[in-house]
Amino acid sequence: MELAEEITIAAPLEKVYEGLNDIAILKACIPGCEELDWTSKNELEA
């Protein structure tokens, strides 16, 4: 996946990383995403 948009999030970096690693939060940020699962320590599959 390539992301082309830049967004500034008014939150501590630590909280942003927590959100990016929370499947429920990340799934809600991806339009049309119905399923999201970890396939390895560093990879997700939608």
CORQUIFEN-V623264 format. One record per residue. N is the residue number from 1. RES is the residue in three letters. NEAR is the number of other C-alpha atoms within 12 Angstrom. Layout:
BEGIN
N/RES/NEAR, N/RES/NEAR
END
This chain:
BEGIN
1/MET/8, 2/GLU/5, 3/LEU/7, 4/ALA/6, 5/GLU/6, 6/GLU/7, 7/ILE/9, 8/THR/9, 9/ILE/13, 10/ALA/9, 11/ALA/12, 12/PRO/11, 13/LEU/12, 14/GLU/12, 15/LYS/14, 16/VAL/17, 17/TYR/15, 18/GLU/15, 19/GLY/19, 20/LEU/21, 21/ASN/21, 22/ASP/18, 23/ILE/23, 24/ALA/18, 25/ILE/17, 26/LEU/25, 27/LYS/22, 28/ALA/17, 29/CYS/16, 30/ILE/17, 31/PRO/10, 32/GLY/11, 33/CYS/16, 34/GLU/15, 35/GLU/16, 36/LEU/21, 37/ASP/19, 38/TRP/17, 39/THR/10, 40/SER/8, 41/LYS/9, 42/ASN/10, 43/GLU/14, 44/LEU/18, 45/GLU/17, 46/ALA/18
END
